[in-house]
Structures are given as C-alpha cells and as structure tokens.
C-alpha cells in the first residue's frame, strides 16, 4: 500500500473552513445532514463538496453496507479471543487489518470497537467486548484505534455507556452512581479518546439514571465533549434516538439510520421556535464534516488501494490463524497432556468439532469466504490418526440449513434459491443464498414492495429430517409427499425480525434428491415503527427469512454411547463443547453459564472411558465446568473466526503456543459473582456492586472464589519469578526477573495489580508487560502502573482526587497466582 493510499487525499478541514461551508447551507439542509442518508451511509452534499460517507458494522469483520447477504469479507476471531493476547501490538494489527477490509469496500467508518465491560457473565453481547477490566479494555481499544485510523478509516467507540446487558435493551434504565461511572464504565472511553483520539463514538440504547443515552447532556456534553475536549462525532445506535430537541441539546451529533428519523422537520421546528439554538445544530454539523474530512469524504475525495489482501488470501489465512491460536488459553494441563503428540491417535468428539462456532450472533455476523471446523483442521494436521464423532444436540432453536444439506436446483451449489415477488406476483429478484437465509426490507433498493418469496432447493440427505422456516410471515413448505404450513409472528419490537426471528420446525421423512418448494407471504410493510396497529401484523423495517433442513436429532444416550466407544479406541479423546449464537448474541442475555444440552454428561462419560481427555471450549465467555476434576486439560478457544479449525489444531499440537490470558473472571457457579442479574426491576437495572465487578469483587470476598481469575492462563511454559522491587525513583513501577523453566519457548504476561489501603476501593489491574523467553532463559520485566488507576472520584466535590498510595502492589499471573508483593507506604 502506498503512502498516498494510507490516508485521505484531502487534508482535514479547519474549523474556520468548515464554518464557511456550513454558511452555504440553509437550516433544513444542515439538519438533513445530521441524519443518515440510508441505513449505513450519510448523504452527499455537492454544494459543500461532501461525498457519501459510508459506515459498516465491524466487531468481527467489516460486513459492508448490507446487513445480510453482502459480499464475502474476512471473519476475524472475536474480541475476547483477540483481547486474550493482552497485547497492544495485536490490537493495533487487528485495527489495521480491519481498516484494509474497510478500504477494499470504500468504507469510511467501522462501527467498533465495543468497549463496554463484562459486568456480568450473563451478558449476551460480551463476545463483542474486550474484558471486564477498564484499563485492559481501554489500552487495547486505543491500540486498535491507532491501527485503524492510521490508515485513514474512522473507529467508533461503542456503546456510550453502562450498556452491559441485552435484556430490555431499548428501555432499560441503568442506575449507576457517578463514581462507578467515572472509575469503571467511562474509563475505557476516556483512555481510548485520550491515547488515540477515536474519531467517533456511539450512544447506546439504554437510559442512564433516567436519561436516554442519546439525550445525555451530563455524559456527552459535560464529560466527553467538555472535560475530555472530545472533537469527534457522537452518533446514535441504530433506531435508538427517540426525540428531537432533547437529543440535539443532549449532545447527540448524528442520528442513524436514515433517511427517516426523529429529527428532520421536527428539529428544524425546534430551532425555529427556540427550543434548540442554531449554534447547537452548527456544532453537530461541524463535527460531522470534521469526520468527513478526516476520512477523505470532504473536498478532494480520497483514493483507494487496489492491492489489498482478499478475505481468503494466504495473507489473511496466516494472520487469522496466528491471531486466533495465540489468544487461546490453557486453563488446566495436568501431566503435560498438551500439546498433543502428532503421532497420537485422537478421538475428536462433539457437535462443536464438526460445526465449530466461529462468530456470535446479531450485528457482528459477516459473510466469510469459508469457515474451517475443528474436525477439518485437526485432520489436515494429523491425517488418518484422527477419528471424528458427532456430539449431543447443542441447540434449542433451529438454524438455517448448512453444510450443503440443501443445494440450488439450478447450479447444484449449496444453498436455497429465493424468488422475490410483488403484489401482482411479478418477479422482482432471484437470489441464491448459500446460508439458506435472506434479508428483505432493510437492504432492498427496489421500486416495488416485496410481498411473497418462493423458495426452492434440493435436499441431499435421507431419512427423518427437521424441516421448517425462520422469519415472520405465512409459510407453506412441500418436500416429497410432506406438506407443512404455519404463520410466524414477531412481537413488533425493534430488530426482532432480524436479530431473533421466530422459527418453527416439524419432522419429515424424505429421500435424497427430493425437491423442497415453498412460499412465504410477508406481513404488511410499513415504515420503521414499534407499533402494531389494529391487531394486524406489521413488518418492522426488515426481516431475516430462512429455511431449516437438517437430520433429525438422535437420542442423547445413543450419541454419548458412540462418543464413549470412540474414546476407548484412541490414545487421547478431544471433546469440543461450547455455546452457540443462541447464548452469545445481540438482543438476548444468558440465563445460566451451564453448557446447553447434555454436553456435561458427554464430557464425563468420555473422561471415564478415555486414557486421556482434553476438553476444547468453543465459547467466547465463561461457562461452568462440573467435570473439571475429571479431565486432563482444558483449552479455551473463544470464537476463532474463519480459520477456527486450523487455529485450534495449531494450538493443540503446539505449532502456535496458546499463550492467552483470561479477560474475564470465570465464576465457579451460577450467581457466584459480584454482579449477576441482567433482568431490570420496574425498568431499572441497579449496579449495586459499584466498582467491585469481576475479579475486584472476588478479591474483596463479595463472592465465592472463582473457578479462574482474570489474567489466568498457563501457555506451554513454566515460570519462576525472582524478587520484585520498585524501580529506583519511581513508586509505581516494578521490576521483576522471570525465568522460563520449561523446555519450550514461551510467552509470559507479567501482571501488576494495586490493592489500596482504602477499604472502599477495590484491587485493580494497573499495568502488564508481556515477554517472550527461550527455554531456560531469564528476562528482567518492568511494569509501570497507569496513573489513571491511582485516583478516585470525589462525589462530594465533583472531581478526581489521588489515592493515598498506601497498600500493596501485587505481581501476578492472575490474582489466583500472586508471585510477589511490594508494600507501598504512601
């Protein structure tokens, strides 16, 4: 990539230049530019040289301008897995890679990173966010922003703020005291803004202390734009804005999506009748135009490189495998069960082995060029010494057909052919969807309204199958001599038709080669609304529609018996278990940390039969492990992206060291954490634990000891720590020698925590430093504490005050393995 391609062609316009541009526009034209032009764009304005500004969701890949069914793009490991490297270099590399993915699609703004904290392990969207710790989250976010914006693509910090769960997310009121907001939930935003100057932020769906996040004068105007001096854009989450004057006065700069929304004529009227000052509109537009200038959409429009890696290129394959494997975390490893010998016979067991989960659900989903399962990856690395056995059912909710179970009757390619028709039955468009789903409404650019869709596919499997459909509408399906029909309805809540569409299945007996045909008639379509009028179904914005077809599930006892038989015949049983997008998704929280289905029973049965058992956990967030004492090793692999199977295999065999450290504390039982509930009471979700979330609360004995602490991870090395001491002349920097006592090169992450003497202040991570050390070698490691963790918020005086400095510095491999202590006298 040339230097000319690395940044916008135009220099960022000065405030005076922007003011002159704004003066050319009348009030309605100014206001029009403060609402999106389409779902993911801002409209151009030739009068001032403003080009179309394009945005894309981006937590695990830059999806592009379509919510579903768009172009193929690289699928990255999820945020918790990337964060588990505890590496700012890794975060910066990921930011730059995502910028390249954006540039390939001429995208100006990537909607990420997500930097809400892991307050409770039940949060459904935690897989998008880095960690439970504000310093770790903020420093990684800043590095990601630097990597991305260094190539002239804007990052967007989200979601501002106290947005740690999904239950009733459009209406919940997060009740958080000011000290907790400042010291914990705002801190990652403060760090990323101060250290990297992120060019945009996104206001959340929820209320904070009774005021909508999109109307938060205190947080947005007083803190972010005032105290922090933030010069960027604050945009709404999609459909989050409810008001005109209140939101504009509250500091919101940009309403998304468009072209419709609550501003427009209503905001013009609010200015003209004096409820909103015209200077407020001009400030919002100044920020939007500044953003456009920064990304090359104002004045001389930027050029785009033509030599970027493609999503399935060798470059991306190497990057994705290395990043995923390097963040994987060894939780236990008795008698060096890992890494596996390449000569061992291995029984690979589990539904997640054959259908490895590579990404979470909701707006983080992308259309990758391929997804490698654990079975494929391990077979490629170990050959015929691996047998593969399917596992127990892991879902309660049916998913679209996959793996070529349905194929196109025209081309024979995997997928379903959808024919979109208008009210007269005329064909609007034909689509072949490899994922057996299609999105109607939000991404369409048709003159006609889609009323019905015909579906057609060839069924490649025999025997009893589950057959059904996903998505709102009246369905009829026919396969062989089987006919089924039903109507699926949504509640009318915003986004349900896309994020959690209704589903229904029945069991049918078919033969391979049978043709599946069907039709779905959609509800009446209206503009985006949350109302259901006169009892009539209304399609809210857009709908995901899909066809379910797969072999009918077998009894769990039969599946477990097959797994046990396979385990007995191998030297090592590798059981892959985990969660799915039912638990790890936007719009839904978990109700338990237990594995779904009979996975725990399967692990225990295999462990009782196998000579050696390794469990691979394919989940982004904590799970319960009742079988922990029965198995020899546990490798946590997160949601590893498109190279999942190759990365898992590389980690299991030690081709790449799984040197990750946990970014979230794993509770030992449901409810055994300082913060747990996600269900609001009378609309309020009260953060009663204050700043004592996760490891902070466990250390203060506000909850039982966890199964694994934040920062835990064994890698494949073993370590001796020498005496730790303060660096001369510095009272917040510690030097400690570390020695790799293993026979393998390994990476260590030396963590520094501060336990203040103040009893109302929690222990907190204040710094870390990673080091790579050869076998038998030693390294002196210096860790310097971040000054922003050496303060507290004085509520009475509304300002920061320094901590006393009295207490202990803890040098640790996670707080469950403290290696040295340094007393501070203040």
DAGI-V84404 format. One record per backbone hydrogen bond with DSSP energy under -0.5 kcal/mol. NH is the residue of the N-H (numbers start at 1). CO is the residue of the C=O. Records with the same first field share a line. If there is no record, write none. Layout:
# DAGI-V84404
NH = CO + CO
This chain:
# DAGI-V84404
5 = 2
6 = 2
7 = 3
10 = 300
18 = 14
19 = 15
20 = 16
21 = 17
22 = 18
23 = 19
24 = 20 + 21
25 = 22
30 = 26
31 = 27
32 = 28
33 = 29 + 30
34 = 31
35 = 32
36 = 255
37 = 41
38 = 41
42 = 53
45 = 50
48 = 45
49 = 46
50 = 45
51 = 49 + 297
53 = 42
54 = 52
55 = 40
56 = 109
58 = 111
63 = 57 + 61
73 = 367
76 = 60 + 74
78 = 639
79 = 127
80 = 127
82 = 78
83 = 79
84 = 80
85 = 82
86 = 83
91 = 87
92 = 88
93 = 89
94 = 90
95 = 91
96 = 92
97 = 93
98 = 94
99 = 95
100 = 96
101 = 97
102 = 98
103 = 99
104 = 100
105 = 102
106 = 103
107 = 102
108 = 54
109 = 54
110 = 154
111 = 56 + 109
112 = 110
114 = 128
115 = 113 + 158
118 = 131
119 = 117
123 = 120
126 = 123
128 = 125
129 = 126
130 = 114
132 = 663
137 = 133
138 = 134
139 = 135
140 = 136
141 = 137
142 = 138
143 = 139
144 = 140
145 = 141
146 = 142
147 = 143
148 = 144
149 = 145
150 = 146
151 = 148
152 = 149
153 = 148
154 = 108
156 = 110 + 112
157 = 200
158 = 113
159 = 202
160 = 202
161 = 159
169 = 166
171 = 168
172 = 168
173 = 683
174 = 172 + 207
175 = 173 + 685
176 = 174
181 = 177
182 = 178
183 = 179
184 = 180
185 = 180
186 = 181
188 = 184
190 = 186
191 = 187
192 = 188
193 = 189
194 = 190
195 = 191
196 = 192
197 = 193
198 = 192
200 = 155
201 = 233
202 = 157
203 = 235
204 = 160
207 = 172
208 = 211
209 = 174
211 = 208
213 = 206
215 = 212
216 = 213
217 = 215
220 = 216
221 = 216 + 217
222 = 217
223 = 218
224 = 219
225 = 220
226 = 221
227 = 222
228 = 223
230 = 224
233 = 199
235 = 201 + 233
236 = 254
237 = 203
239 = 256
240 = 237
248 = 244
249 = 245
250 = 246
251 = 248
252 = 247
253 = 234
254 = 234
255 = 34
258 = 38
259 = 36
266 = 263
267 = 263 + 264
268 = 264
269 = 265
270 = 266
271 = 267
272 = 268
273 = 269
274 = 271
275 = 270
276 = 270
280 = 277
281 = 277
282 = 278
283 = 279
284 = 280
285 = 281
286 = 282
287 = 283
288 = 284
289 = 285
290 = 286
291 = 287
292 = 288
293 = 289
294 = 290
295 = 291
296 = 293
297 = 292
298 = 292
299 = 49
301 = 299
302 = 296
313 = 310
317 = 313
318 = 314
319 = 315
320 = 316
321 = 317
322 = 318
323 = 319
324 = 320
325 = 321
326 = 322
327 = 323 + 324
328 = 324 + 325
329 = 636
330 = 658
331 = 329 + 634
332 = 634
334 = 632
336 = 333
337 = 334
339 = 652
340 = 652
344 = 341
346 = 385
347 = 572
348 = 346 + 387
349 = 347 + 574
350 = 389
352 = 576
353 = 350
354 = 350
355 = 351
358 = 356
361 = 584
364 = 361
365 = 362
368 = 366
372 = 642
373 = 371
374 = 352
375 = 353
377 = 373
378 = 374
379 = 375
380 = 376
381 = 377
382 = 378
383 = 379
385 = 382
386 = 383
387 = 346
389 = 348
401 = 547
405 = 402
407 = 458
408 = 413
412 = 408
415 = 406
416 = 433
417 = 456
418 = 416 + 431
419 = 454
420 = 418 + 429
421 = 452
422 = 426
425 = 422
428 = 420
429 = 420
431 = 418
433 = 416 + 431
434 = 432
436 = 433
438 = 545
440 = 543
442 = 440
451 = 421
452 = 421
453 = 520
454 = 419
455 = 518
456 = 417
457 = 516
458 = 407
459 = 514
460 = 405 + 458
463 = 510
465 = 508
466 = 550
467 = 465 + 506
468 = 548
469 = 504
470 = 546
471 = 502
473 = 488
474 = 521
475 = 473 + 486
476 = 519
477 = 484
478 = 517
479 = 482
480 = 515
482 = 479
484 = 477
486 = 475
488 = 473
496 = 493
498 = 495
499 = 495
500 = 496
504 = 469
506 = 467
508 = 465
510 = 463 + 508
513 = 459
514 = 511
516 = 457
517 = 478 + 515
518 = 455
519 = 476
520 = 453
521 = 474
522 = 451 + 520
524 = 537
526 = 539
533 = 531
536 = 533
539 = 524
540 = 538
541 = 539
542 = 540
543 = 440
544 = 497
545 = 438
546 = 470
547 = 436
548 = 468
550 = 466
552 = 464
558 = 555
559 = 555
560 = 556
561 = 557
562 = 558
563 = 559
564 = 560
565 = 561
566 = 562
567 = 563
568 = 564
569 = 565
570 = 567
571 = 345
572 = 345
573 = 612
574 = 347 + 572
575 = 573 + 614
576 = 349 + 574
577 = 575 + 616
579 = 618
583 = 580
584 = 580
585 = 124 + 583
586 = 361
588 = 585
590 = 122
598 = 393
599 = 596
602 = 598
603 = 599
604 = 600
605 = 601
606 = 602
607 = 603
608 = 604
609 = 605 + 606
610 = 606
611 = 570
614 = 573
615 = 633
616 = 575 + 614
617 = 615 + 635
618 = 577 + 616
619 = 617
624 = 593
628 = 625
630 = 627
631 = 627 + 628
632 = 613
633 = 613
634 = 332
635 = 615
636 = 329 + 634
637 = 617 + 635
638 = 617 + 619
640 = 638
641 = 358
642 = 75
644 = 641
645 = 372
647 = 643
648 = 644
649 = 645
650 = 646
651 = 647
652 = 648
653 = 649
654 = 650 + 651
655 = 650
656 = 650
659 = 326 + 657
660 = 328
661 = 84
662 = 712
666 = 708
667 = 665
672 = 669
673 = 671
680 = 678
681 = 684
682 = 680
684 = 681
685 = 173
686 = 684
687 = 175
688 = 686
690 = 687
692 = 689
693 = 691
694 = 119
696 = 693
697 = 693 + 694
698 = 694
699 = 695
700 = 696
701 = 698
702 = 697
703 = 697
707 = 666
708 = 666
711 = 662
712 = 709
714 = 330
717 = 714
720 = 739
722 = 737
725 = 735
727 = 733
730 = 727
734 = 783
735 = 725
736 = 781
738 = 779
739 = 720
740 = 777
741 = 718 + 739
742 = 718
746 = 773
748 = 771
750 = 748 + 769
751 = 749 + 812
752 = 767
753 = 810
754 = 764
755 = 808
756 = 754
757 = 806
761 = 758
764 = 754
766 = 752
767 = 752
769 = 750
771 = 748
773 = 746
776 = 740
777 = 774
779 = 738
781 = 736 + 779
783 = 734
785 = 732
786 = 766
789 = 786
790 = 787
792 = 801
794 = 792 + 799
795 = 793
798 = 794
799 = 794
801 = 792
803 = 790
807 = 824
808 = 755
809 = 822
810 = 753 + 808
811 = 809 + 820
812 = 751 + 810
813 = 814 + 817
815 = 710
817 = 814
819 = 811
820 = 811
822 = 809
824 = 807
826 = 805
